[in-house]
Amino acid sequence: MSGDVKLPAEVLRLRDAAARRLVDVKNVQLPRLCECTHAAQELMALETELNDTLHTVTSLVQQISDEVDDAESAAERTALQELARAQQAQLASVRQDARRALLQAHRAMV
């Protein structure tokens, strides 16, 4: 993030909420999905939970991106843009990991 620009409290709340959910996906949901090899219903439930979480994170990241237009200064706008790009990159990475885990789990069921 750019220098010492103080971001609005709402943006920090959104960032922290997205980060918590991404940690949950990486450390809890994806490992559970990878270990699921027996019950199709269990796999469906885990997949639904994962998709719901990723949808929530997508919404949080979009809200951060929307805040760019409300920036009070050029420095704040730059910091918000950098934060939004970083959050989008993290989300994209987790989505790739999720696709791999889902594919692995579905293959294990066959």
N, C-alpha and C positions, 0 to 999 in steps of 0.2 A: 504494500500500500504506500501511497505517496507521503513522504515526510511525516510531519506531526499534525496533520489535518485531523481535527476532531469531527468524527462522524455523528450524525444524529442518533439519539438513543434508540429510536425505532429501528434504524438500520442495524445497529449492533445487536438488538434483540432478534431480528430476522436472521442475521449471520449466525448467531449462537444457536438458534433453534435448528437451522439447517445443518450446522456442524454436528449437533447432538444426534440428529436423525441419521446422518451419514455414518457416524461412528457406530450407531446401533446396527445399521445395515451391514457394515464391514465386519464387525466383531461378533454379532449375534445372528442376524438373519441369514447371511450367506453361509456361514458354517453349518447352521441347522439345515439349510436347504441341501448342502452337499452331503450331509449325513443321512438324508431321507432316501431310503431305498426300498421300502416295503409297501406303504399304504398310499394309494392314489389320492384318497381324501385328504390325508395329511399333506401331501405335496400340493394339492390344490389350495389348501388353507394357507400354507407357507407362501405360495406364489401370490395369493391375494393380498396377504399382509405386506409382502415386498412391494407389489405394485402400488398399494395404497400409500406406503411410506415414500416411494419414489415420486408419486404424484404430489404429495405434500411438499417434498423438498423442491420439486419443480416450481410449485406455486410460490414458495418462499424466495427462491432465487429470482423469479420473475418480479416479485415485489421489490427486491433490492434493485433490479435493473430499472424498474419504474421510478425509483427515487432519484435517478440521475437527473431527470428533468426538473426536479424540485431543488436541486443544489443551490446554495446561496452564494457560492463563489466558484471561480474556475478551478481552484485547488480542490475544493470539495467535490466538484463534478469529476475531476480526474481521479480522485481517490475512490469515488463511488463506481466509476467505470472499471477501475482496476479490480475492485472487490467483486463486482458483478462478473467480470471475466474469470477471476479465480474460482468463484463459486460454480460457474457454468462448467469449467474444466473439471473440477472435482466431481460434479454430478455426472458428467459424461464418462469419467473413469469408473465410477461406481456402477453406472448403467452397463458398461462393458463387462465388468466383473459379474454383475447380476445375470446378464445373458449367458455367460459361460457357466455359471452355477446352475441356472435353470436347465440348460442343455445337458449338463452332466447329470442332474437329478432325473430328467426325463429319460435319458439313456439307461440309467441304472434301473429304472422301472421295467424296461423291456426285457 
